């Protein structure tokens, strides 16, 4: 834990950096540290926000001072190896791939990687993607684990408006746009699932530390799920992820 850095982030937050790369090992340290903080009941901590390689700890300086908070957090680092991280849920996200409306860039991604469109779909749906963090817009997922076989560059000219539910690729990353927004990712499909719904009890569906598994669907199933979502009756399938070696 010698590489862990505690950085002042404004008047009410501390950024705890665990490394300088995107990796499952660093993500596990961040998750373990989050659990340790939650179990420690340190007074004054308001919110924990994980990123690819760090954890931002928001706190109330009227309750706990910066120096005291950092000292208490440093004292938890030696416990991380003993923290048992609970198994992650996998969210199964149905996607209608391709087509000018849903996935206008699927053909480009296929051509760029010398594959057929179906091969891109098969590769994209073959992985359980770790949700490293949420950001950019409410519920936007930054996922890890996409195959380099379907990596593709960002658009040279970003789109002004990308429809909510659009599934995209940028470099070796993939993710879902939870709301209508600008963006420069290559769009390969769309999900009828509402990743963000301000009217839900829990507005943001995915959580950092979970996994996403994409499942290809046809237009009929897309329309059925969209109708269920509009009526508030669709429930995303969840299942526990089997850890490697088990």
Secondary structure, DSSP 8 states (H G I E B T S, - for coil): -TT-EEEE-SSSEEEEE--SS--HHHHHHHHHHHHHHHHHT-TTEEEEEE-SSEEEEEE-TTTS-HHHHHHHHHTTGGGGGG------EEEEEEEEE-TTTT-TTHHHHHHHTT--HHHHHHHHTS-EEEEEEE-SSTT-EEEE---GGG-B---SS-EEEE-TTEEEEEBTEEEE--SSEEE-SEEEEE--S-SB-TTSSS-B---TT-EEEEEE--HHHHHHHHHHHHTT----EEEE---TT-
